[in-house]
Amino acid sequence: MLRRVLGALWLAALVAAAQQAPVAVDPQAQMRYSYVLGPEDLLTIRVMEVEEIDNKPVPVDSQGYVRLPMVGRVRAGGLTVDQFEAELVQRLKTYIKEPQVAVSVTEFRSQPVSVIGSVKNPGVHQVQGRKTLLEMLSLAGGIDPEAGHSIIITRRKEYGPIPLKSATVDATGNYSIADVDLASILEARNPQENIEVKPYDVITIPRGELVYVMGQVKRPGGFVLRQRETLSALQVLALAEGLESSAKPQQSRILRTVAGTEQRSEIFVDLRKILQGKSKDVLLQPNDVLFIPNNVPKSAMLRGLESAIQIGTGVAIYRR
């Protein structure tokens, strides 16, 4: 009796340990159950003892079908790899008692997602299995420093509305459009915003509005404005960690783009008086350049500064 009780306890312990042990997930196996086949995917199909169906790549046509010897035209679009294998097995049972079928995806072409804007690697990425918004940003190399503070998602009507409160339907009724606060999703403040992407989604990260401070400061560069944010000359100077000892703040300039042209106007600013509280601080507009000179001739410095800003090189961009 005691031996039976001990045996039962030992068996129960084994079952409990097995239930608690982590189960390794094979990404390829997971893909078989999650990736939905579609037009232009390239498949490799193997059937044991059927020479007519060899290992050559077979394309899924524009209507979602593949053509194979013996079984003819078979629908693959809309099925997972596992479901498509099961369909082939049923078709082949007419000719083979126990068909052994293996399907693999040679090239993923049917579920493109476009990530454009301020990311390291913008372009079209093929979705393999289920991907979230953050995973797509990671596939695009991550966010550039000059990115703004929102993500815009555009989705085709056939894939349903975007499951976000901000979602709206465009004027044509063919697309669902929503925006997500970039900082919120990156900091995981609202995990529900990290939605699953769908084929043909377009994820846009607009470039943020910038103000620049150049010249004799300790940290020159561009600073990304937060949503609906404005910065004054003193605030930008503080972000730039103050003046260099060789600076001439009384001869500072704001370079501001003239509407409809590529030229910039110069606005005189006496930063020394502003720092001393003898003059009112000045608000900067997006794309303004606050320039603090030294003894170098002003014209030469401004020409170099214009080139750097226009070409987009040599100017550090900071997010706060």
ABEGO torsion letter per residue (X at the ends): XAAAAAAAAAAAAAAAAAAABBBBBBAAAAAAAABBBBBGBBBBBBBBGBAABBABBBBBBAAGBBBBBGAEBBBABGBBAAAAAAAAAAAAAAABABBBBBBBBABBAABBBBBBEBBABBEBBBBBEBBBAAAAAAAAGEBBAABBABBBBBBBAAAEBBBBAABBBBAAGABBBBBBBAAAAAAGABAAABBBBBBGBBBBBBBBBBBBBBEBBABBEBBBBBBGBBBBAAAAAAAAGEBBAABBAAABBBBBBBBGBABBBBBBBBAAAAAAGABBBBBBBBGBBBBBBBABBAAAAAAAAAAAAAAGBGBBBBBX
